[in-house]
Amino acid sequence: MASSILDRELEFSPLSGRVTRHGVTVQVHIYRFADTDDRWTLEVVDHEDGSTVWDGDFATDTDAYEAFEQCVQRDGIRTFTEDAPTHH
């Protein structure tokens, strides 16, 4: 019997965690399937559990975190908490 994606364990990068800028806090999740060499997924969750997941994946967890930082520098951290169009 094949296991579903929901049955698989995730590995979270140590770069994952809470990030606060200008009084706004988001949760950065960088993850992949455990015990694999899969590429990393980047997801940002706001204070209302709204989720932004990047369309692409990343070769390293550092690349994923840098993409988050670049987005914050370009668009501001509020881009994850507002109904503004995002470019990820």
PDB file of N, CA, C and O in Angstrom:
ATOM      1  N   MET A   1       0.842  -1.181   0.000  1.00  0.00           N
ATOM      2  CA  MET A   1       0.000   0.000   0.000  1.00  0.00           C
ATOM      3  C   MET A   1       0.890   1.247   0.000  1.00  0.00           C
ATOM      4  O   MET A   1       1.830   1.345   0.789  1.00  0.00           O
ATOM      5  N   ALA A   2       0.594   2.175  -0.870  1.00  0.00           N
ATOM      6  CA  ALA A   2       1.368   3.412  -0.956  1.00  0.00           C
ATOM      7  C   ALA A   2       0.912   4.370   0.138  1.00  0.00           C
ATOM      8  O   ALA A   2      -0.278   4.457   0.442  1.00  0.00           O
ATOM      9  N   SER A   3       1.857   5.081   0.719  1.00  0.00           N
ATOM     10  CA  SER A   3       1.489   6.057   1.747  1.00  0.00           C
ATOM     11  C   SER A   3       1.174   7.391   1.096  1.00  0.00           C
ATOM     12  O   SER A   3       1.745   7.748   0.065  1.00  0.00           O
ATOM     13  N   SER A   4       0.274   8.106   1.703  1.00  0.00           N
ATOM     14  CA  SER A   4      -0.090   9.413   1.175  1.00  0.00           C
ATOM     15  C   SER A   4       0.911  10.455   1.653  1.00  0.00           C
ATOM     16  O   SER A   4       1.704  10.206   2.561  1.00  0.00           O
ATOM     17  N   ILE A   5       0.860  11.604   1.038  1.00  0.00           N
ATOM     18  CA  ILE A   5       1.757  12.704   1.414  1.00  0.00           C
ATOM     19  C   ILE A   5       1.526  13.108   2.877  1.00  0.00           C
ATOM     20  O   ILE A   5       2.446  13.591   3.538  1.00  0.00           O
ATOM     21  N   LEU A   6       0.303  12.912   3.382  1.00  0.00           N
ATOM     22  CA  LEU A   6      -0.001  13.294   4.756  1.00  0.00           C
ATOM     23  C   LEU A   6       0.658  12.366   5.766  1.00  0.00           C
ATOM     24  O   LEU A   6       0.806  12.727   6.933  1.00  0.00           O
ATOM     25  N   ASP A   7       1.056  11.170   5.327  1.00  0.00           N
ATOM     26  CA  ASP A   7       1.682  10.207   6.232  1.00  0.00           C
ATOM     27  C   ASP A   7       3.188  10.416   6.360  1.00  0.00           C
ATOM     28  O   ASP A   7       3.830   9.766   7.186  1.00  0.00           O
ATOM     29  N   ARG A   8       3.751  11.296   5.571  1.00  0.00           N
ATOM     30  CA  ARG A   8       5.194  11.469   5.554  1.00  0.00           C
ATOM     31  C   ARG A   8       5.628  12.508   6.576  1.00  0.00           C
ATOM     32  O   ARG A   8       4.949  13.511   6.793  1.00  0.00           O
ATOM     33  N   GLU A   9       6.759  12.252   7.194  1.00  0.00           N
ATOM     34  CA  GLU A   9       7.310  13.158   8.199  1.00  0.00           C
ATOM     35  C   GLU A   9       8.101  14.274   7.516  1.00  0.00           C
ATOM     36  O   GLU A   9       8.777  14.045   6.513  1.00  0.00           O
ATOM     37  N   LEU A  10       8.010  15.468   8.067  1.00  0.00           N
ATOM     38  CA  LEU A  10       8.735  16.612   7.528  1.00  0.00           C
ATOM     39  C   LEU A  10       9.973  16.897   8.361  1.00  0.00           C
ATOM     40  O   LEU A  10       9.994  16.679   9.573  1.00  0.00           O
ATOM     41  N   GLU A  11      10.986  17.382   7.698  1.00  0.00           N
ATOM     42  CA  GLU A  11      12.203  17.871   8.347  1.00  0.00           C
ATOM     43  C   GLU A  11      12.181  19.391   8.244  1.00  0.00           C
ATOM     44  O   GLU A  11      12.084  19.938   7.146  1.00  0.00           O
ATOM     45  N   PHE A  12      12.270  20.071   9.370  1.00  0.00           N
ATOM     46  CA  PHE A  12      12.288  21.535   9.385  1.00  0.00           C
ATOM     47  C   PHE A  12      13.717  22.028   9.528  1.00  0.00           C
ATOM     48  O   PHE A  12      14.498  21.499  10.320  1.00  0.00           O
ATOM     49  N   SER A  13      14.044  23.042   8.754  1.00  0.00           N
ATOM     50  CA  SER A  13      15.359  23.663   8.821  1.00  0.00           C
ATOM     51  C   SER A  13      15.518  24.405  10.145  1.00  0.00           C
ATOM     52  O   SER A  13      14.545  24.925  10.691  1.00  0.00           O
ATOM     53  N   PRO A  14      16.749  24.451  10.659  1.00  0.00           N
ATOM     54  CA  PRO A  14      16.995  25.271  11.851  1.00  0.00           C
ATOM     55  C   PRO A  14      16.806  26.767  11.573  1.00  0.00           C
ATOM     56  O   PRO A  14      16.761  27.567  12.508  1.00  0.00           O
ATOM     57  N   LEU A  15      16.695  27.146  10.302  1.00  0.00           N
ATOM     58  CA  LEU A  15      16.446  28.547   9.944  1.00  0.00           C
ATOM     59  C   LEU A  15      14.965  28.912  10.094  1.00  0.00           C
ATOM     60  O   LEU A  15      14.602  30.085  10.006  1.00  0.00           O
ATOM     61  N   SER A  16      14.126  27.922  10.318  1.00  0.00           N
ATOM     62  CA  SER A  16      12.702  28.177  10.545  1.00  0.00           C
ATOM     63  C   SER A  16      12.515  28.840  11.898  1.00  0.00           C
ATOM     64  O   SER A  16      13.319  28.660  12.812  1.00  0.00           O
ATOM     65  N   GLY A  17      11.440  29.612  12.011  1.00  0.00           N
ATOM     66  CA  GLY A  17      11.141  30.220  13.300  1.00  0.00           C
ATOM     67  C   GLY A  17      10.387  31.528  13.158  1.00  0.00           C
ATOM     68  O   GLY A  17      10.001  31.927  12.059  1.00  0.00           O
ATOM     69  N   ARG A  18      10.186  32.186  14.286  1.00  0.00           N
ATOM     70  CA  ARG A  18       9.478  33.467  14.321  1.00  0.00           C
ATOM     71  C   ARG A  18      10.426  34.581  13.892  1.00  0.00           C
ATOM     72  O   ARG A  18      11.594  34.614  14.279  1.00  0.00           O
ATOM     73  N   VAL A  19       9.894  35.485  13.086  1.00  0.00           N
ATOM     74  CA  VAL A  19      10.653  36.655  12.664  1.00  0.00           C
ATOM     75  C   VAL A  19       9.773  37.877  12.915  1.00  0.00           C
ATOM     76  O   VAL A  19       8.617  37.914  12.495  1.00  0.00           O
ATOM     77  N   THR A  20      10.325  38.873  13.601  1.00  0.00           N
ATOM     78  CA  THR A  20       9.593  40.109  13.882  1.00  0.00           C
ATOM     79  C   THR A  20      10.345  41.274  13.282  1.00  0.00           C
ATOM     80  O   THR A  20      11.545  41.438  13.502  1.00  0.00           O
ATOM     81  N   ARG A  21       9.639  42.070  12.535  1.00  0.00           N
ATOM     82  CA  ARG A  21      10.181  43.301  11.956  1.00  0.00           C
ATOM     83  C   ARG A  21       9.116  44.390  12.063  1.00  0.00           C
ATOM     84  O   ARG A  21       7.958  44.164  11.713  1.00  0.00           O
ATOM     85  N   HIS A  22       9.502  45.555  12.540  1.00  0.00           N
ATOM     86  CA  HIS A  22       8.600  46.703  12.622  1.00  0.00           C
ATOM     87  C   HIS A  22       7.302  46.343  13.335  1.00  0.00           C
ATOM     88  O   HIS A  22       6.229  46.796  12.937  1.00  0.00           O
ATOM     89  N   GLY A  23       7.393  45.530  14.385  1.00  0.00           N
ATOM     90  CA  GLY A  23       6.228  45.173  15.175  1.00  0.00           C
ATOM     91  C   GLY A  23       5.346  44.088  14.577  1.00  0.00           C
ATOM     92  O   GLY A  23       4.302  43.767  15.146  1.00  0.00           O
ATOM     93  N   VAL A  24       5.733  43.523  13.460  1.00  0.00           N
ATOM     94  CA  VAL A  24       4.959  42.460  12.814  1.00  0.00           C
ATOM     95  C   VAL A  24       5.732  41.155  12.936  1.00  0.00           C
ATOM     96  O   VAL A  24       6.913  41.087  12.594  1.00  0.00           O
ATOM     97  N   THR A  25       5.058  40.119  13.427  1.00  0.00           N
ATOM     98  CA  THR A  25       5.693  38.815  13.586  1.00  0.00           C
ATOM     99  C   THR A  25       5.058  37.813  12.640  1.00  0.00           C
ATOM    100  O   THR A  25       3.835  37.734  12.527  1.00  0.00           O
ATOM    101  N   VAL A  26       5.902  37.050  11.965  1.00  0.00           N
ATOM    102  CA  VAL A  26       5.455  35.948  11.113  1.00  0.00           C
ATOM    103  C   VAL A  26       6.249  34.704  11.494  1.00  0.00           C
ATOM    104  O   VAL A  26       7.299  34.788  12.130  1.00  0.00           O
ATOM    105  N   GLN A  27       5.740  33.580  11.104  1.00  0.00           N
ATOM    106  CA  GLN A  27       6.416  32.303  11.330  1.00  0.00           C
ATOM    107  C   GLN A  27       6.975  31.847   9.979  1.00  0.00           C
ATOM    108  O   GLN A  27       6.223  31.693   9.016  1.00  0.00           O
ATOM    109  N   VAL A  28       8.280  31.633   9.907  1.00  0.00           N
ATOM    110  CA  VAL A  28       8.925  31.156   8.690  1.00  0.00           C
ATOM    111  C   VAL A  28       9.112  29.645   8.816  1.00  0.00           C
ATOM    112  O   VAL A  28       9.739  29.157   9.756  1.00  0.00           O
ATOM    113  N   HIS A  29       8.558  28.920   7.854  1.00  0.00           N
ATOM    114  CA  HIS A  29       8.703  27.465   7.819  1.00  0.00           C
ATOM    115  C   HIS A  29       9.512  27.101   6.576  1.00  0.00           C
ATOM    116  O   HIS A  29       9.119  27.423   5.455  1.00  0.00           O
ATOM    117  N   ILE A  30      10.627  26.440   6.781  1.00  0.00           N
ATOM    118  CA  ILE A  30      11.449  25.926   5.687  1.00  0.00           C
ATOM    119  C   ILE A  30      11.538  24.421   5.931  1.00  0.00           C
ATOM    120  O   ILE A  30      12.065  23.987   6.956  1.00  0.00           O
ATOM    121  N   TYR A  31      11.023  23.625   4.992  1.00  0.00           N
ATOM    122  CA  TYR A  31      10.908  22.196   5.249  1.00  0.00           C
ATOM    123  C   TYR A  31      11.018  21.360   3.976  1.00  0.00           C
ATOM    124  O   TYR A  31      10.913  21.864   2.858  1.00  0.00           O
ATOM    125  N   ARG A  32      11.232  20.077   4.188  1.00  0.00           N
ATOM    126  CA  ARG A  32      11.241  19.072   3.122  1.00  0.00           C
ATOM    127  C   ARG A  32      10.887  17.737   3.775  1.00  0.00           C
ATOM    128  O   ARG A  32      10.818  17.633   5.000  1.00  0.00           O
ATOM    129  N   PHE A  33      10.663  16.723   2.946  1.00  0.00           N
ATOM    130  CA  PHE A  33      10.381  15.406   3.500  1.00  0.00           C
ATOM    131  C   PHE A  33      11.614  14.888   4.222  1.00  0.00           C
ATOM    132  O   PHE A  33      12.731  15.005   3.720  1.00  0.00           O
ATOM    133  N   ALA A  34      11.408  14.318   5.394  1.00  0.00           N
ATOM    134  CA  ALA A  34      12.508  13.804   6.218  1.00  0.00           C
ATOM    135  C   ALA A  34      13.237  12.668   5.515  1.00  0.00           C
ATOM    136  O   ALA A  34      12.649  11.903   4.751  1.00  0.00           O
ATOM    137  N   ASP A  35      14.528  12.580   5.795  1.00  0.00           N
ATOM    138  CA  ASP A  35      15.380  11.505   5.275  1.00  0.00           C
ATOM    139  C   ASP A  35      15.434  11.474   3.754  1.00  0.00           C
ATOM    140  O   ASP A  35      15.535  10.406   3.150  1.00  0.00           O
ATOM    141  N   THR A  36      15.366  12.648   3.141  1.00  0.00           N
ATOM    142  CA  THR A  36      15.485  12.752   1.684  1.00  0.00           C
ATOM    143  C   THR A  36      16.477  13.859   1.351  1.00  0.00           C
ATOM    144  O   THR A  36      16.905  14.621   2.218  1.00  0.00           O
ATOM    145  N   ASP A  37      16.824  13.923   0.085  1.00  0.00           N
ATOM    146  CA  ASP A  37      17.606  15.044  -0.431  1.00  0.00           C
ATOM    147  C   ASP A  37      16.719  15.970  -1.255  1.00  0.00           C
ATOM    148  O   ASP A  37      17.202  16.694  -2.125  1.00  0.00           O
ATOM    149  N   ASP A  38      15.410  15.939  -0.970  1.00  0.00           N
ATOM    150  CA  ASP A  38      14.469  16.799  -1.684  1.00  0.00           C
ATOM    151  C   ASP A  38      14.853  18.265  -1.496  1.00  0.00           C
ATOM    152  O   ASP A  38      15.578  18.629  -0.571  1.00  0.00           O
ATOM    153  N   ARG A  39      14.345  19.085  -2.401  1.00  0.00           N
ATOM    154  CA  ARG A  39      14.560  20.517  -2.296  1.00  0.00           C
ATOM    155  C   ARG A  39      13.658  21.071  -1.196  1.00  0.00           C
ATOM    156  O   ARG A  39      12.698  20.422  -0.781  1.00  0.00           O
ATOM    157  N   TRP A  40      13.975  22.273  -0.731  1.00  0.00           N
ATOM    158  CA  TRP A  40      13.300  22.893   0.404  1.00  0.00           C
ATOM    159  C   TRP A  40      12.108  23.735  -0.035  1.00  0.00           C
ATOM    160  O   TRP A  40      12.151  24.387  -1.079  1.00  0.00           O
ATOM    161  N   THR A  41      11.056  23.720   0.758  1.00  0.00           N
ATOM    162  CA  THR A  41       9.860  24.539   0.550  1.00  0.00           C
ATOM    163  C   THR A  41       9.899  25.684   1.559  1.00  0.00           C
ATOM    164  O   THR A  41      10.307  25.504   2.706  1.00  0.00           O
ATOM    165  N   LEU A  42       9.464  26.871   1.110  1.00  0.00           N
ATOM    166  CA  LEU A  42       9.395  28.048   1.978  1.00  0.00           C
ATOM    167  C   LEU A  42       7.943  28.462   2.145  1.00  0.00           C
ATOM    168  O   LEU A  42       7.222  28.666   1.169  1.00  0.00           O
ATOM    169  N   GLU A  43       7.528  28.582   3.399  1.00  0.00           N
ATOM    170  CA  GLU A  43       6.177  29.010   3.737  1.00  0.00           C
ATOM    171  C   GLU A  43       6.262  30.046   4.851  1.00  0.00           C
ATOM    172  O   GLU A  43       7.038  29.894   5.794  1.00  0.00           O
ATOM    173  N   VAL A  44       5.464  31.094   4.734  1.00  0.00           N
ATOM    174  CA  VAL A  44       5.383  32.120   5.774  1.00  0.00           C
ATOM    175  C   VAL A  44       3.936  32.169   6.260  1.00  0.00           C
ATOM    176  O   VAL A  44       3.007  32.267   5.458  1.00  0.00           O
ATOM    177  N   VAL A  45       3.753  32.099   7.588  1.00  0.00           N
ATOM    178  CA  VAL A  45       2.427  32.089   8.197  1.00  0.00           C
ATOM    179  C   VAL A  45       2.291  33.339   9.052  1.00  0.00           C
ATOM    180  O   VAL A  45       3.159  33.641   9.870  1.00  0.00           O
ATOM    181  N   ASP A  46       1.176  34.075   8.853  1.00  0.00           N
ATOM    182  CA  ASP A  46       0.960  35.300   9.610  1.00  0.00           C
ATOM    183  C   ASP A  46       0.224  35.021  10.923  1.00  0.00           C
ATOM    184  O   ASP A  46      -0.051  33.869  11.260  1.00  0.00           O
ATOM    185  N   HIS A  47      -0.088  36.081  11.649  1.00  0.00           N
ATOM    186  CA  HIS A  47      -0.715  35.972  12.967  1.00  0.00           C
ATOM    187  C   HIS A  47      -2.138  35.419  12.928  1.00  0.00           C
ATOM    188  O   HIS A  47      -2.670  35.014  13.961  1.00  0.00           O
ATOM    189  N   GLU A  48      -2.755  35.398  11.756  1.00  0.00           N
ATOM    190  CA  GLU A  48      -4.112  34.853  11.610  1.00  0.00           C
ATOM    191  C   GLU A  48      -4.092  33.491  10.924  1.00  0.00           C
ATOM    192  O   GLU A  48      -5.126  33.011  10.458  1.00  0.00           O
ATOM    193  N   ASP A  49      -2.916  32.871  10.862  1.00  0.00           N
ATOM    194  CA  ASP A  49      -2.711  31.576  10.212  1.00  0.00           C
ATOM    195  C   ASP A  49      -2.882  31.631   8.698  1.00  0.00           C
ATOM    196  O   ASP A  49      -3.089  30.602   8.054  1.00  0.00           O
ATOM    197  N   GLY A  50      -2.793  32.843   8.127  1.00  0.00           N
ATOM    198  CA  GLY A  50      -2.753  32.959   6.670  1.00  0.00           C
ATOM    199  C   GLY A  50      -1.392  32.482   6.192  1.00  0.00           C
ATOM    200  O   GLY A  50      -0.372  32.798   6.805  1.00  0.00           O
ATOM    201  N   SER A  51      -1.367  31.727   5.111  1.00  0.00           N
ATOM    202  CA  SER A  51      -0.138  31.094   4.657  1.00  0.00           C
ATOM    203  C   SER A  51       0.252  31.575   3.264  1.00  0.00           C
ATOM    204  O   SER A  51      -0.585  31.677   2.368  1.00  0.00           O
ATOM    205  N   THR A  52       1.530  31.867   3.102  1.00  0.00           N
ATOM    206  CA  THR A  52       2.110  32.188   1.793  1.00  0.00           C
ATOM    207  C   THR A  52       3.184  31.153   1.520  1.00  0.00           C
ATOM    208  O   THR A  52       4.160  31.049   2.262  1.00  0.00           O
ATOM    209  N   VAL A  53       2.998  30.374   0.437  1.00  0.00           N
ATOM    210  CA  VAL A  53       3.968  29.356   0.053  1.00  0.00           C
ATOM    211  C   VAL A  53       4.567  29.776  -1.288  1.00  0.00           C
ATOM    212  O   VAL A  53       3.841  30.115  -2.222  1.00  0.00           O
ATOM    213  N   TRP A  54       5.885  29.750  -1.372  1.00  0.00           N
ATOM    214  CA  TRP A  54       6.571  30.103  -2.614  1.00  0.00           C
ATOM    215  C   TRP A  54       6.235  29.080  -3.692  1.00  0.00           C
ATOM    216  O   TRP A  54       6.090  27.892  -3.406  1.00  0.00           O
ATOM    217  N   ASP A  55       6.113  29.547  -4.935  1.00  0.00           N
ATOM    218  CA  ASP A  55       5.802  28.669  -6.063  1.00  0.00           C
ATOM    219  C   ASP A  55       6.922  27.669  -6.314  1.00  0.00           C
ATOM    220  O   ASP A  55       6.659  26.499  -6.596  1.00  0.00           O
ATOM    221  N   GLY A  56       8.155  28.114  -6.216  1.00  0.00           N
ATOM    222  CA  GLY A  56       9.291  27.241  -6.484  1.00  0.00           C
ATOM    223  C   GLY A  56       9.842  26.650  -5.210  1.00  0.00           C
ATOM    224  O   GLY A  56       9.390  26.962  -4.108  1.00  0.00           O
ATOM    225  N   ASP A  57      10.830  25.787  -5.380  1.00  0.00           N
ATOM    226  CA  ASP A  57      11.520  25.241  -4.219  1.00  0.00           C
ATOM    227  C   ASP A  57      12.986  25.657  -4.277  1.00  0.00           C
ATOM    228  O   ASP A  57      13.407  26.327  -5.220  1.00  0.00           O
ATOM    229  N   PHE A  58      13.755  25.262  -3.279  1.00  0.00           N
ATOM    230  CA  PHE A  58      15.111  25.771  -3.124  1.00  0.00           C
ATOM    231  C   PHE A  58      16.097  24.638  -2.902  1.00  0.00           C
ATOM    232  O   PHE A  58      15.788  23.649  -2.236  1.00  0.00           O
ATOM    233  N   ALA A  59      17.288  24.793  -3.467  1.00  0.00           N
ATOM    234  CA  ALA A  59      18.325  23.766  -3.342  1.00  0.00           C
ATOM    235  C   ALA A  59      18.788  23.624  -1.896  1.00  0.00           C
ATOM    236  O   ALA A  59      19.086  22.519  -1.443  1.00  0.00           O
ATOM    237  N   THR A  60      18.848  24.738  -1.173  1.00  0.00           N
ATOM    238  CA  THR A  60      19.293  24.697   0.226  1.00  0.00           C
ATOM    239  C   THR A  60      18.318  25.486   1.093  1.00  0.00           C
ATOM    240  O   THR A  60      17.566  26.327   0.600  1.00  0.00           O
ATOM    241  N   ASP A  61      18.345  25.198   2.393  1.00  0.00           N
ATOM    242  CA  ASP A  61      17.509  25.955   3.312  1.00  0.00           C
ATOM    243  C   ASP A  61      17.969  27.405   3.403  1.00  0.00           C
ATOM    244  O   ASP A  61      17.162  28.304   3.640  1.00  0.00           O
ATOM    245  N   THR A  62      19.261  27.628   3.214  1.00  0.00           N
ATOM    246  CA  THR A  62      19.787  29.000   3.212  1.00  0.00           C
ATOM    247  C   THR A  62      19.231  29.788   2.034  1.00  0.00           C
ATOM    248  O   THR A  62      18.881  30.958   2.185  1.00  0.00           O
ATOM    249  N   ASP A  63      19.145  29.162   0.864  1.00  0.00           N
ATOM    250  CA  ASP A  63      18.548  29.827  -0.306  1.00  0.00           C
ATOM    251  C   ASP A  63      17.099  30.221  -0.012  1.00  0.00           C
ATOM    252  O   ASP A  63      16.658  31.311  -0.377  1.00  0.00           O
ATOM    253  N   ALA A  64      16.369  29.332   0.645  1.00  0.00           N
ATOM    254  CA  ALA A  64      14.969  29.622   0.986  1.00  0.00           C
ATOM    255  C   ALA A  64      14.886  30.817   1.936  1.00  0.00           C
ATOM    256  O   ALA A  64      14.067  31.713   1.732  1.00  0.00           O
ATOM    257  N   TYR A  65      15.722  30.837   2.964  1.00  0.00           N
ATOM    258  CA  TYR A  65      15.685  31.940   3.924  1.00  0.00           C
ATOM    259  C   TYR A  65      16.080  33.256   3.253  1.00  0.00           C
ATOM    260  O   TYR A  65      15.497  34.302   3.540  1.00  0.00           O
ATOM    261  N   GLU A  66      17.061  33.200   2.369  1.00  0.00           N
ATOM    262  CA  GLU A  66      17.468  34.414   1.651  1.00  0.00           C
ATOM    263  C   GLU A  66      16.329  34.933   0.771  1.00  0.00           C
ATOM    264  O   GLU A  66      16.173  36.146   0.629  1.00  0.00           O
ATOM    265  N   ALA A  67      15.533  34.044   0.180  1.00  0.00           N
ATOM    266  CA  ALA A  67      14.379  34.477  -0.619  1.00  0.00           C
ATOM    267  C   ALA A  67      13.369  35.201   0.272  1.00  0.00           C
ATOM    268  O   ALA A  67      12.792  36.209  -0.135  1.00  0.00           O
ATOM    269  N   PHE A  68      13.157  34.691   1.479  1.00  0.00           N
ATOM    270  CA  PHE A  68      12.278  35.370   2.436  1.00  0.00           C
ATOM    271  C   PHE A  68      12.816  36.756   2.759  1.00  0.00           C
ATOM    272  O   PHE A  68      12.074  37.737   2.710  1.00  0.00           O
ATOM    273  N   GLU A  69      14.098  36.843   3.087  1.00  0.00           N
ATOM    274  CA  GLU A  69      14.715  38.129   3.433  1.00  0.00           C
ATOM    275  C   GLU A  69      14.629  39.123   2.268  1.00  0.00           C
ATOM    276  O   GLU A  69      14.349  40.302   2.485  1.00  0.00           O
ATOM    277  N   GLN A  70      14.862  38.666   1.059  1.00  0.00           N
ATOM    278  CA  GLN A  70      14.780  39.539  -0.113  1.00  0.00           C
ATOM    279  C   GLN A  70      13.366  40.080  -0.286  1.00  0.00           C
ATOM    280  O   GLN A  70      13.177  41.250  -0.617  1.00  0.00           O
ATOM    281  N   CYS A  71      12.376  39.223  -0.060  1.00  0.00           N
ATOM    282  CA  CYS A  71      10.983  39.658  -0.167  1.00  0.00           C
ATOM    283  C   CYS A  71      10.678  40.718   0.887  1.00  0.00           C
ATOM    284  O   CYS A  71      10.028  41.718   0.581  1.00  0.00           O
ATOM    285  N   VAL A  72      11.133  40.516   2.115  1.00  0.00           N
ATOM    286  CA  VAL A  72      10.898  41.486   3.183  1.00  0.00           C
ATOM    287  C   VAL A  72      11.571  42.812   2.855  1.00  0.00           C
ATOM    288  O   VAL A  72      10.988  43.875   3.068  1.00  0.00           O
ATOM    289  N   GLN A  73      12.793  42.755   2.338  1.00  0.00           N
ATOM    290  CA  GLN A  73      13.498  43.992   1.978  1.00  0.00           C
ATOM    291  C   GLN A  73      12.791  44.721   0.841  1.00  0.00           C
ATOM    292  O   GLN A  73      12.706  45.949   0.845  1.00  0.00           O
ATOM    293  N   ARG A  74      12.287  43.972  -0.124  1.00  0.00           N
ATOM    294  CA  ARG A  74      11.645  44.568  -1.301  1.00  0.00           C
ATOM    295  C   ARG A  74      10.236  45.075  -0.994  1.00  0.00           C
ATOM    296  O   ARG A  74       9.885  46.196  -1.361  1.00  0.00           O
ATOM    297  N   ASP A  75       9.418  44.237  -0.310  1.00  0.00           N
ATOM    298  CA  ASP A  75       7.990  44.520  -0.156  1.00  0.00           C
ATOM    299  C   ASP A  75       7.570  44.858   1.261  1.00  0.00           C
ATOM    300  O   ASP A  75       6.451  45.325   1.475  1.00  0.00           O
ATOM    301  N   GLY A  76       8.455  44.628   2.250  1.00  0.00           N
ATOM    302  CA  GLY A  76       8.098  44.841   3.650  1.00  0.00           C
ATOM    303  C   GLY A  76       7.439  43.608   4.230  1.00  0.00           C
ATOM    304  O   GLY A  76       6.828  42.815   3.513  1.00  0.00           O
ATOM    305  N   ILE A  77       7.571  43.456   5.535  1.00  0.00           N
ATOM    306  CA  ILE A  77       7.022  42.262   6.184  1.00  0.00           C
ATOM    307  C   ILE A  77       5.501  42.257   6.179  1.00  0.00           C
ATOM    308  O   ILE A  77       4.884  41.196   6.269  1.00  0.00           O
ATOM    309  N   ARG A  78       4.895  43.432   6.075  1.00  0.00           N
ATOM    310  CA  ARG A  78       3.429  43.494   6.047  1.00  0.00           C
ATOM    311  C   ARG A  78       2.834  42.861   4.796  1.00  0.00           C
ATOM    312  O   ARG A  78       1.627  42.628   4.739  1.00  0.00           O
ATOM    313  N   THR A  79       3.658  42.580   3.801  1.00  0.00           N
ATOM    314  CA  THR A  79       3.156  41.912   2.604  1.00  0.00           C
ATOM    315  C   THR A  79       2.553  40.554   2.939  1.00  0.00           C
ATOM    316  O   THR A  79       1.725  40.040   2.187  1.00  0.00           O
ATOM    317  N   PHE A  80       2.964  39.967   4.070  1.00  0.00           N
ATOM    318  CA  PHE A  80       2.453  38.668   4.480  1.00  0.00           C
ATOM    319  C   PHE A  80       1.194  38.774   5.324  1.00  0.00           C
ATOM    320  O   PHE A  80       0.544  37.761   5.582  1.00  0.00           O
ATOM    321  N   THR A  81       0.835  39.975   5.761  1.00  0.00           N
ATOM    322  CA  THR A  81      -0.314  40.142   6.657  1.00  0.00           C
ATOM    323  C   THR A  81      -1.424  40.956   6.032  1.00  0.00           C
ATOM    324  O   THR A  81      -2.463  41.156   6.662  1.00  0.00           O
ATOM    325  N   GLU A  82      -1.241  41.427   4.823  1.00  0.00           N
ATOM    326  CA  GLU A  82      -2.238  42.253   4.173  1.00  0.00           C
ATOM    327  C   GLU A  82      -2.747  41.541   2.930  1.00  0.00           C
ATOM    328  O   GLU A  82      -2.136  40.583   2.457  1.00  0.00           O
ATOM    329  N   ASP A  83      -3.854  42.008   2.415  1.00  0.00           N
ATOM    330  CA  ASP A  83      -4.414  41.437   1.208  1.00  0.00           C
ATOM    331  C   ASP A  83      -3.818  42.076  -0.040  1.00  0.00           C
ATOM    332  O   ASP A  83      -4.489  42.229  -1.060  1.00  0.00           O
ATOM    333  N   ALA A  84      -2.554  42.442   0.061  1.00  0.00           N
ATOM    334  CA  ALA A  84      -1.863  43.057  -1.070  1.00  0.00           C
ATOM    335  C   ALA A  84      -1.339  41.951  -1.992  1.00  0.00           C
ATOM    336  O   ALA A  84      -1.029  40.855  -1.525  1.00  0.00           O
ATOM    337  N   PRO A  85      -1.237  42.227  -3.287  1.00  0.00           N
ATOM    338  CA  PRO A  85      -0.666  41.219  -4.186  1.00  0.00           C
ATOM    339  C   PRO A  85       0.789  40.972  -3.827  1.00  0.00           C
ATOM    340  O   PRO A  85       1.531  41.905  -3.518  1.00  0.00           O
ATOM    341  N   THR A  86       1.187  39.716  -3.870  1.00  0.00           N
ATOM    342  CA  THR A  86       2.562  39.356  -3.560  1.00  0.00           C
ATOM    343  C   THR A  86       3.225  38.742  -4.779  1.00  0.00           C
ATOM    344  O   THR A  86       2.549  38.221  -5.666  1.00  0.00           O
ATOM    345  N   HIS A  87       4.536  38.803  -4.823  1.00  0.00           N
ATOM    346  CA  HIS A  87       5.304  38.300  -5.962  1.00  0.00           C
ATOM    347  C   HIS A  87       6.358  37.341  -5.439  1.00  0.00           C
ATOM    348  O   HIS A  87       7.508  37.724  -5.225  1.00  0.00           O
ATOM    349  N   HIS A  88       5.963  36.102  -5.237  1.00  0.00           N
ATOM    350  CA  HIS A  88       6.892  35.118  -4.694  1.00  0.00           C
ATOM    351  C   HIS A  88       7.123  34.083  -5.743  1.00  0.00           C
ATOM    352  O   HIS A  88       7.878  33.137  -5.521  1.00  0.00           O
TER     353      HIS A  88
END
